[in-house]
Amino acid sequence: MNGRPGLGTVTVTVLLGLVVAGAVLVDVRLLAVGVGGLGLAWAGVKHPPLLVLGIFAAILFDRLGVTGAKVAKLPVTASKLAVLGSLGLWAVHALLGRRSAVRLHPVLYAMVLMTFVCGVSVANAGNFNVGRFSLIGLGMVTVLTGLVYVILAERDLTWSYRVMGMTLAGAMALSVWGGTVNTAGRATGTFGDPNEWATLVLLVTPALLGGLATDRAPAARVLRLALMGLAPLSVFASGSRAALLVGLVVGVACVVMLRGQRTELIGSASMGLLAAPFVVDLEAAVRRFGRLLGRASGGSVMDSSLDERGELLRQGIDLFFHNWFLGVGAGNYVHATGFISLDGRLRPAHNTYLEVASEQGVVGLVAGLAFFGMVGLTMWSAFQQAPSERHRARVLGSATGLAASAVMAATLGLLTFSMGYTMLGLALAVVHQSDAARGASGQSHAS
């Protein structure tokens, strides 16, 4: 009332001054980090889609800089820190804006059911130390999906698609031109495993192309060219045989989404073909694929990887039939089979569905089917009722990426693959906006 600062304001100012002075005395870099952190936090609270973009980038580049720290024997990574930080900042945003911090969806209910069933399986096995990784992982990806969904559901996605497109294109370019490779010479991209990297490319690329399909900005045209040209090269360089097969179907879906940009399709295909001999070991890729075809045709082709996958499948089926109701317990596949690969390590199932069946039994399979059924019904209904070409392309792109990931899950353990659930959250936001636009269109016609 008298224009003088209150006691609280003075106290906060004094404390802030002491913190700044202490940071400068200890190490001036602490001040820079603190100011930078506060700036990022303010930007996240002010513009929540930045939180999703931060999570996306953290997951994409996590394997390049994984920390060695652990909390409760669980590894602390950039992606986990990004999700936890985003949760707090989103809560602050919701509190300041007096809005709900949670948005529910039937798909999220199905994910809660999967987490609950996993917990029952862990309790039944009586080995929490082994099963907690799966249980906590499922809980975290459920939260991740809900967080991405609630942040993006009511916001324009144009810039989110563009920034994610630039980030993925940059990661694929790094992978194709002198990126990291494993001991077999297969490109691992920003991940440590070439198969997981190929799965990420097949998951994210169509989802982003669907969002960019009707974007007429010059930057969007460049991004479409980059994504269409780099994605096939990245998959070939990974040497993943399953990804090569799945990529053919994904490519057809992308052509359907981008049928209005024929010049771009031809241009990206031409550039990819010209660049392929210089950045991809085509001979090695063809040789690997040839061994798969030879084995499929009944030939006696030597391939230790295929032999190993066959044995893992046999042992997983055997585990399921002997523990068909609740399985051997989440995380117990490697210990129950004791299968040791040529490199001397215990091997996981390398098949998400086999993993769930053997570790969680019929109960886990039913919960998984409920989840897949709900996701499929949601995407199919949204595609059928999309009110415009823009919404239809976005739904088709997201559905294509999720379907590709679901197929790849038959060759990899993707139960808690965080990028898949980030894209699922984006897909739910896309469906919500499509439904809202259809409702608004219907009301407009009715009036």
C-alpha positions, 0 to 999 in steps of 0.5 A, a space after each residue: 500500500 505504501 509502495 515499499 517492498 514487503 518482507 517476503 519480497 525482501 527475503 527472496 531478494 536477499 536469498 537470491 543474492 546470497 545464492 548468486 554470490 555463493 555460486 560466483 565464489 564457488 565456480 562462476 560456471 554454476 551461475 551459468 548453469 543455474 541461469 540456463 536451467 531457470 531459463 529452460 524451466 521458464 520456457 517449459 512452463 510457458 510453452 509446454 510443447 517444448 517439454 515434449 520436444 525435450 523428451 523426444 530429443 533426450 530419448 533419441 540421443 540418450 545412448 550417446 551420453 548415458 550417465 553412469 549414475 544409478 538410483 535404487 540400482 536403476 540407471 539414471 539417463 537423460 530421457 528419465 530426467 527429461 520425463 521427470 523434469 517435464 512432469 514437474 514443470 507441467 504440474 506447475 503450468 497446470 497449477 498456474 493456469 488452473 487447469 487439469 494436469 491429467 487427461 484420461 483415455 481408454 488406451 491409458 486404462 489398458 496400459 494401467 491394466 498391463 502394469 497391474 498384471 505385470 505386478 501380479 506376475 512379479 508378486 507371484 514369482 516372488 522375485 521383485 529384484 528381477 521383475 522391478 525393471 519391467 514393472 517400473 518401466 511399464 509404469 514410467 511409459 504409461 506416465 510418459 504416454 499420458 504426459 505427451 497426450 495431455 500436453 499436445 492434445 489442445 495445441 497446434 502440432 505444426 511446429 512440433 512436427 517440424 522440430 521433431 522432423 529436423 531432430 530426426 533428420 539430423 540424427 539419421 544424417 549423422 548415422 548415415 555419414 560416418 555414424 557409429 557401427 557395431 562390431 559387425 559393421 552395422 550402423 547403430 545410429 544414436 542407439 547401441 543396437 542396430 535393430 532398435 535404431 531401425 525400429 525407431 526410424 520405421 516408427 517415427 519417420 511415417 508419423 512425422 511425414 504424416 504431420 508434414 504431408 499437408 504443410 506447405 511451408 518451404 521448410 516442410 518441403 525440405 524436411 520431407 525430402 530429408 526424411 524420405 531420403 535418409 530413412 531408407 538409407 538408415 534402415 539399409 545401413 542398420 542391416 536389420 532384415 526384419 526392418 527391410 521387410 517392414 520398411 517396404 510396407 511403411 514405404 507404400 504407406 508413406 507414398 500414399 500419404 505424400 501422393 500429392 508431392 510427386 516431385 518430392 517423392 521422385 527427388 528423394 528417391 533419386 537422391 537416395 539411390 545416388 547416395 546409397 553406394 557411398 554411404 551404405 554397404 549394399 553388399 553386406 546388406 544383400 548378403 544378410 538378406 540373402 541368408 534369410 531368404 535361403 533359410 526361409 526357402 528351406 535351404 541349409 544356410 549358416 546363420 548363427 543369429 537365425 539359429 539363436 532366434 530359433 532356439 530362443 523361440 523354442 525355449 520361450 514356447 516351452 516356458 509358456 506351456 509349463 507356466 501358462 497362467 501367470 508365467 515365470 515372472 516378469 524379467 525371469 525369461 533369461 534366468 528360466 532358460 539360461 540360454 547363453 549366446 556365443 558372446 557368453 551372455 544370457 540372452 533375452 527373448 528378442 520377441 516382445 510377445 514371447 516375452 510376455 507369454 512366457 513371463 506373464 502367461 495368458 493373463 499377460 497376453 489378455 492384457 496385451 491384447 486389450 491394449 493393442 485392440 484399444 490402440 487399433 480401434 482408436 486409430 481405425 475409427 479416427 482414420 475412418 472419420 477424419 474430417 480433412 486430408 490433414 487429419 487423415 494424413 496425421 492419423 495414417 502416419 501415426 498408425 503406420 509408425 505404431 504398426 511398424 513398431 508392433 511388427 518389429 516387436 516380434 523380433 525385439 524386446 520393445 515392451 518398454 521402448 520409450 520412443 514408441 510410447 512417446 509416439 503413442 502419446 502424439 497419436 492420441 493427441 492427433 486423434 483427439 484433434 481430429 475428433 474435435 475438428 469433426 465435432 466442430 464441423 458437424 456443429 457448423 453444418 447443423 447451425 
